[in-house]
Each structure stands twice: as C-alpha cells, then as structure tokens.
C-alpha cells in the first residue's frame, strides 16, 4: 500500500511510520472520522522524528472489519501524505489491488 511498516510479522500490532510529529493528530482524527481507531505514538515514547500509528488487530475483528480498516487507512495515508515506500507508487501493485485476507 506504500506505507513504511515496522515490527514483527507475527505481531498483532502493526506500526505505520508517520515520521513527522505534526501528522499525528491529522492521521488520528481522519481515521476516527471513519470509525477506525488507531493508537498514536510520538515523543517522548519514541524518538522525535519516529512518530508512528499503531494498528492493533484483535481476534474479535472480522474480515470485513479488517478490509474496511485497510481501505480507510489507505485513504487517510494518501490524504496526509505518509506513503513513503516505493511500493505505493508501483503501478503493478496498484493494478493488483489489496491482497485478500484468508
């Protein structure tokens, strides 16, 4: 999707890098407007320029919940400009669309 993500692959917590601390309230507010809650981490919990959004996946979430969250997070990422990875601009990835959760 073009985000820079850190963390362990088998962890239920996914950290999306924002880097710019000024983007923390914008990302949180825009996700919340669309009923997606995210946990924001900024200074002093993380270094000043390593701000991030933490997405927490639960066994309670349905496939539909997760797909809706991905859609919202992608739209908000485009809106506030946090898709730093080249994968987000790769035409092949965009044509294939999001991968289905199994």
C-alpha positions, -999 to 999 in steps of 0.1 A, spaced: 0 0 0 30 23 2 34 26 39 66 21 58 57 -5 84 79 -18 113 75 -47 137 74 -84 138 54 -102 111 35 -124 137 26 -95 160 -10 -82 162 4 -47 165 13 -30 132 33 2 133 29 26 104 56 52 103 45 89 102 79 104 110 65 139 111 50 146 146 27 172 131 9 144 112 -1 126 144 -33 145 151 -43 146 114 -39 108 110 -58 100 142 -86 125 135 -92 114 99 -92 77 109 -116 84 138 -140 103 115 -144 70 96 -147 49 127 -112 34 127 -94 38 160 -56 39 160 -31 43 187 -6 72 181 30 71 194 51 102 195 78 118 215 88 110 243 76 74 238 95 72 206 123 94 192 111 128 179 112 120 142 100 84 145 63 91 152 40 62 143 5 49 143 -1 16 159 -28 -6 144 -39 -33 169 -56 -64 154 -78 -85 176 -94 -119 172 -127 -100 175 -122 -83 142 -140 -98 112 -125 -100 77 -149 -71 68 -136 -50 97 -101 -55 85 -108 -48 49 -127 -16 59 -98 -6 81 -73 -11 53 -94 10 29 -98 38 55 -61 38 64 -50 38 28 -73 68 20 -60 87 51 -24 78 41 -30 94 7 -47 124 22 -20 133 47 10 121 26 25 93 46 30 67 19 68 69 18 75 34 3 81 30 -34 56 1 -34 28 27 -31 38 42 -64 44 9 -82 18 5 -110 19 -33 -108 10 -32 -71 -18 -8 -77 -33 -28 -106 -34 -60 -84 -53 -42 -57 -52 -52 -20 -45 -89 -12 -74 -108 2 -72 -119 38 -76 -156 43 
